């Protein structure tokens, strides 16, 4: 039978090993750095794109973003895992409004500290239109122009087909009228000969005896 002192001596190394594992995992999570160089790009009236960088070697498997209006407590939380992307689109923003954004990295053991807050302001619609150069053409405008051109071509083709049909019908009617003209002339000649005064066989006119 084992003595109590010997059992405690056997359990002590096991407890120390488990403690070292837990400390090492906590230390690994603490080493996960906050994202760096958080930047707002492609700033529009109702949308924006946030980008960031991470330290090389960090076991990052995803990200988490908190977005809120300045001086408003309500938050929007965006999280995505199993991805290596370093950017995220922010949507449904209000124009001429200030927002604050934080980014966190996610690993198998947990999340990193939040990044430094980034403050940005969405522009007004009028400001965006004024800053747009006259020669700048957006993808949406190109698509609309292509649709207009396609519609115009369809209308032109339909009109040409209709005109071709009208011309063909006119030519057919003209040919029918032209083909009937010799027959009409023959009928007129025949009717005129039947209505003329008959002549005497000796060349004199028939006269009635008084």
C-alpha positions in Angstrom: 0.0 0.0 0.0 1.4 3.4 -1.1 2.0 6.0 1.5 0.2 9.4 1.3 3.5 11.2 1.0 4.5 9.1 -2.0 1.2 9.7 -3.8 1.6 13.5 -3.3 5.1 13.2 -4.7 3.7 11.5 -7.8 0.9 14.0 -8.4 3.1 17.1 -8.0 5.0 16.7 -11.3 1.7 16.1 -13.2 0.2 19.3 -11.7 3.3 21.3 -12.6 3.1 20.0 -16.2 -0.6 20.9 -16.6 0.1 24.4 -15.1 3.0 25.0 -17.5 0.7 24.0 -20.4 -2.0 26.4 -19.3 0.5 29.2 -18.7 2.1 28.6 -22.1 -1.3 28.8 -23.9 -2.2 32.0 -22.1 1.2 33.4 -23.0 0.7 32.4 -26.7 -2.6 34.3 -26.7 -1.1 37.3 -25.1 1.6 37.3 -27.8 -1.1 37.7 -30.5 -0.6 41.3 -31.6 -3.3 43.8 -32.4 -3.7 44.7 -36.1 -1.5 47.5 -37.4 -1.9 50.2 -40.0 -5.7 50.2 -39.9 -6.8 52.4 -42.8 -10.0 53.5 -44.4 -10.1 53.3 -48.2 -12.7 53.7 -50.9 -14.7 56.0 -48.8 -18.2 56.6 -50.3 -21.4 58.2 -49.1 -22.8 55.0 -47.7 -19.9 52.6 -47.7 -16.2 52.2 -47.0 -13.4 49.6 -46.9 -11.2 49.1 -43.8 -7.8 47.4 -44.3 -5.1 46.4 -41.8 -1.9 44.4 -41.4 -0.7 41.8 -39.0 2.7 40.8 -37.7 4.4 38.0 -39.6 4.1 34.8 -37.7 0.9 35.5 -35.8 -1.4 32.5 -36.0 -4.3 34.5 -37.3 -7.4 32.6 -38.6 -9.9 35.5 -38.8 -10.8 39.0 -37.7 -13.4 40.9 -35.7 -14.4 44.5 -36.4 -16.4 46.8 -34.2 -18.0 49.9 -35.8 -20.0 52.6 -34.1 -21.1 56.1 -34.7 -19.2 58.7 -32.7 -21.0 59.6 -29.5 -23.4 56.7 -30.0 -23.2 53.6 -27.8 -24.8 51.2 -30.3 -22.2 49.0 -32.0 -22.0 46.9 -35.2 -19.9 43.7 -34.8 -18.5 42.0 -37.8 -16.6 38.7 -37.4 -15.2 36.2 -39.9 -13.0 33.2 -39.4 -11.1 30.7 -41.6 -10.0 33.5 -43.8 -6.7 35.3 -44.6 -8.2 38.5 -45.9 -7.0 41.8 -44.5 -9.8 44.0 -45.5 -13.6 44.3 -44.9 -16.4 46.3 -46.4 -18.5 48.6 -44.2 -22.0 49.1 -45.6 -25.2 51.0 -44.8 -23.4 54.0 -43.5 -25.1 57.4 -43.1 -23.8 60.3 -45.1 -21.9 63.1 -43.4 -21.5 61.0 -40.2 -18.4 60.2 -38.1 -17.6 56.5 -37.3 -15.0 54.8 -35.1 -13.6 51.4 -36.1 -11.5 48.9 -34.1 -10.0 45.7 -35.6 -9.0 42.5 -33.7 -7.2 39.4 -34.9 -8.6 36.0 -34.1 -6.5 32.8 -33.4 -7.4 29.4 -32.2 -6.8 30.5 -28.7 -8.8 33.7 -28.7 -8.7 37.3 -29.9 -5.9 39.9 -29.9 -6.2 43.3 -28.2 -8.2 45.8 -30.3 -6.3 48.0 -32.7 -5.9 51.7 -32.3 -9.3 53.4 -33.0 -9.7 54.9 -36.5 -12.0 57.8 -36.9 -13.5 58.7 -40.3 -16.3 60.7 -41.7 -18.5 59.8 -44.6 -18.9 62.6 -47.3 -22.1 64.2 -48.4 -23.7 63.3 -51.7 -23.2 66.8 -53.0 -19.5 66.8 -51.9 -18.9 63.4 -53.7 -20.5 64.7 -56.9 -18.5 67.9 -56.8 -15.2 66.1 -56.2 -15.9 63.8 -59.2 -14.1 65.0 -62.3 -16.1 65.5 -65.6 -14.0 62.9 -67.4 -14.4 60.3 -64.6 -16.9 57.5 -65.6 -18.1 54.9 -63.1 -18.9 51.3 -63.8 -22.5 52.0 -63.2 -22.6 54.8 -65.8 -20.8 52.6 -68.3 -23.4 49.9 -67.8 -26.3 52.4 -68.2 -24.7 53.8 -71.4 -24.3 50.3 -72.8 -28.0 49.6 -72.0 -29.1 52.8 -73.7 -27.0 51.9 -76.8 -28.5 48.4 -76.9 -32.0 49.9 -76.6 -31.4 52.4 -79.4 -30.0 49.6 -81.7 -33.1 47.5 -81.1 -35.4 50.4 -81.9 -33.4 51.1 -85.1 -33.5 47.5 -86.2 -37.3 47.3 -85.6 -37.9 50.5 -87.6 -35.8 49.2 -90.5 -37.6 45.9 -90.5 -41.0 47.7 -90.6 -39.8 50.0 -93.5 -38.6 46.9 -95.4 -42.0 45.3 -94.9 -43.8 48.4 -96.1 -41.5 48.7 -99.2 -41.9 45.0 -100.0 -45.7 45.3 -99.8 -45.7 48.4 -102.0 -43.6 46.6 -104.6 -45.9 43.6 -104.6 -49.0 45.8 -105.1 -47.2 47.7 -107.9 -46.3 44.5 -109.7 -49.9 43.3 -109.4 -51.3 46.6 -110.8 -48.7 46.5 -113.6 -49.6 42.9 -114.6 -53.3 43.8 -114.8 -52.8 46.8 -117.1 -52.5 44.7 -120.5 -55.7 42.8 -119.6 -57.5 46.1 -118.9 -56.4 47.5 -122.2 -57.6 44.4 -124.1 -61.0 44.6 -122.4 -61.3 48.3 -123.3 -60.4 47.6 -126.9 -62.9 44.8 -127.1 -65.7 46.9 -125.6 -65.0 49.8 -128.0 -65.2 47.5 -131.1 -68.4 46.0 -130.0 -70.0 49.4 -129.5 -69.0 50.8 -133.0 -71.6 51.1 -136.0 -71.7 48.0 -138.2 -70.7 48.5 -141.9 -72.4 47.2 -145.1 -70.5 44.4 -146.9 -70.1 46.7 -150.0 -68.7 49.4 -147.9 -71.9 51.5 -147.7 -73.8 52.3 -144.6 -77.1 50.6 -144.0 -80.0 52.9 -144.4 -83.6 52.3 -143.7 -86.2 52.6 -146.6 -88.7 55.3 -146.3 
